[in-house]
Amino acid sequence: MGLVGALLALPAAAAAIMLVRELRVELPGEDRPDHGTRARDASAEAEYERRVEGVPAEQAAAVAVEMSEDRRVEDGGKA
């Protein structure tokens, strides 16, 4: 497709990667999180959305940092 194809290839690839990640499609070679991890992640996402509803971006970022530090402590300091 020439120049048009080259210009469309990068956004199309980025969109495909985003969809795979958003839909949590398992790709060969990826570690598969167990059901407990997925449930914990979903719970944390819901908690984050509840806590940052209607707050400015700077405060939302602070909440995200706080929650990630709390989770790291819960996991025993693992990165």
KOLNU-681196 format. One record per residue (C-alpha): x, y, z; residue in one letter; residue number from 1. Coordinates in steps of 0.2 Angstrom, whole numbers, padded with zeros to 4 digits. Layout:
! residues N
{c1: X c2: Y c3: Z rest: A nr: NUM}
...
***
This chain:
! residues 79
{c1: 0000 c2: 0000 c3: 0000 rest: M nr: 1}
{c1: 0015 c2: 0011 c3: -0001 rest: G nr: 2}
{c1: 0016 c2: 0027 c3: 0009 rest: L nr: 3}
{c1: -0002 c2: 0025 c3: 0016 rest: V nr: 4}
{c1: 0002 c2: 0008 c3: 0022 rest: G nr: 5}
{c1: 0017 c2: 0013 c3: 0031 rest: A nr: 6}
{c1: 0008 c2: 0027 c3: 0040 rest: L nr: 7}
{c1: -0006 c2: 0015 c3: 0045 rest: L nr: 8}
{c1: 0005 c2: 0001 c3: 0050 rest: A nr: 9}
{c1: 0011 c2: 0008 c3: 0067 rest: L nr: 10}
{c1: -0006 c2: 0014 c3: 0073 rest: P nr: 11}
{c1: -0014 c2: -0003 c3: 0068 rest: A nr: 12}
{c1: 0000 c2: -0013 c3: 0077 rest: A nr: 13}
{c1: -0002 c2: -0002 c3: 0093 rest: A nr: 14}
{c1: -0021 c2: -0004 c3: 0093 rest: A nr: 15}
{c1: -0019 c2: -0023 c3: 0091 rest: A nr: 16}
{c1: -0007 c2: -0024 c3: 0106 rest: I nr: 17}
{c1: -0019 c2: -0013 c3: 0116 rest: M nr: 18}
{c1: -0033 c2: -0024 c3: 0112 rest: L nr: 19}
{c1: -0023 c2: -0040 c3: 0117 rest: V nr: 20}
{c1: -0018 c2: -0032 c3: 0134 rest: R nr: 21}
{c1: -0035 c2: -0025 c3: 0137 rest: E nr: 22}
{c1: -0044 c2: -0041 c3: 0134 rest: L nr: 23}
{c1: -0031 c2: -0051 c3: 0143 rest: R nr: 24}
{c1: -0028 c2: -0063 c3: 0129 rest: V nr: 25}
{c1: -0015 c2: -0076 c3: 0133 rest: E nr: 26}
{c1: 0000 c2: -0076 c3: 0121 rest: L nr: 27}
{c1: 0013 c2: -0090 c3: 0120 rest: P nr: 28}
{c1: 0027 c2: -0088 c3: 0132 rest: G nr: 29}
{c1: 0018 c2: -0076 c3: 0144 rest: E nr: 30}
{c1: 0016 c2: -0080 c3: 0162 rest: D nr: 31}
{c1: -0002 c2: -0084 c3: 0166 rest: R nr: 32}
{c1: -0009 c2: -0076 c3: 0182 rest: P nr: 33}
{c1: -0019 c2: -0087 c3: 0192 rest: D nr: 34}
{c1: -0038 c2: -0084 c3: 0196 rest: H nr: 35}
{c1: -0034 c2: -0076 c3: 0213 rest: G nr: 36}
{c1: -0022 c2: -0063 c3: 0205 rest: T nr: 37}
{c1: -0035 c2: -0058 c3: 0192 rest: R nr: 38}
{c1: -0048 c2: -0056 c3: 0206 rest: A nr: 39}
{c1: -0036 c2: -0046 c3: 0217 rest: R nr: 40}
{c1: -0032 c2: -0035 c3: 0202 rest: D nr: 41}
{c1: -0050 c2: -0032 c3: 0198 rest: A nr: 42}
{c1: -0054 c2: -0028 c3: 0216 rest: S nr: 43}
{c1: -0039 c2: -0016 c3: 0216 rest: A nr: 44}
{c1: -0045 c2: -0007 c3: 0200 rest: E nr: 45}
{c1: -0063 c2: -0005 c3: 0207 rest: A nr: 46}
{c1: -0055 c2: 0002 c3: 0224 rest: E nr: 47}
{c1: -0045 c2: 0014 c3: 0214 rest: Y nr: 48}
{c1: -0059 c2: 0020 c3: 0203 rest: E nr: 49}
{c1: -0070 c2: 0022 c3: 0219 rest: R nr: 50}
{c1: -0056 c2: 0032 c3: 0228 rest: R nr: 51}
{c1: -0052 c2: 0044 c3: 0213 rest: V nr: 52}
{c1: -0069 c2: 0048 c3: 0207 rest: E nr: 53}
{c1: -0070 c2: 0067 c3: 0204 rest: G nr: 54}
{c1: -0052 c2: 0071 c3: 0210 rest: V nr: 55}
{c1: -0039 c2: 0080 c3: 0200 rest: P nr: 56}
{c1: -0026 c2: 0070 c3: 0191 rest: A nr: 57}
{c1: -0012 c2: 0074 c3: 0204 rest: E nr: 58}
{c1: -0022 c2: 0067 c3: 0218 rest: Q nr: 59}
{c1: -0027 c2: 0051 c3: 0208 rest: A nr: 60}
{c1: -0008 c2: 0048 c3: 0204 rest: A nr: 61}
{c1: -0004 c2: 0050 c3: 0223 rest: A nr: 62}
{c1: -0018 c2: 0037 c3: 0226 rest: V nr: 63}
{c1: -0011 c2: 0025 c3: 0213 rest: A nr: 64}
{c1: 0007 c2: 0026 c3: 0221 rest: V nr: 65}
{c1: -0001 c2: 0024 c3: 0239 rest: E nr: 66}
{c1: -0010 c2: 0008 c3: 0233 rest: M nr: 67}
{c1: 0005 c2: 0001 c3: 0224 rest: S nr: 68}
{c1: 0016 c2: 0003 c3: 0239 rest: E nr: 69}
{c1: 0003 c2: -0005 c3: 0251 rest: D nr: 70}
{c1: 0002 c2: -0020 c3: 0239 rest: R nr: 71}
{c1: 0021 c2: -0021 c3: 0238 rest: R nr: 72}
{c1: 0021 c2: -0022 c3: 0257 rest: V nr: 73}
{c1: 0007 c2: -0035 c3: 0257 rest: E nr: 74}
{c1: 0017 c2: -0046 c3: 0245 rest: D nr: 75}
{c1: 0032 c2: -0045 c3: 0257 rest: G nr: 76}
{c1: 0042 c2: -0032 c3: 0248 rest: G nr: 77}
{c1: 0042 c2: -0040 c3: 0231 rest: K nr: 78}
{c1: 0044 c2: -0029 c3: 0216 rest: A nr: 79}
***
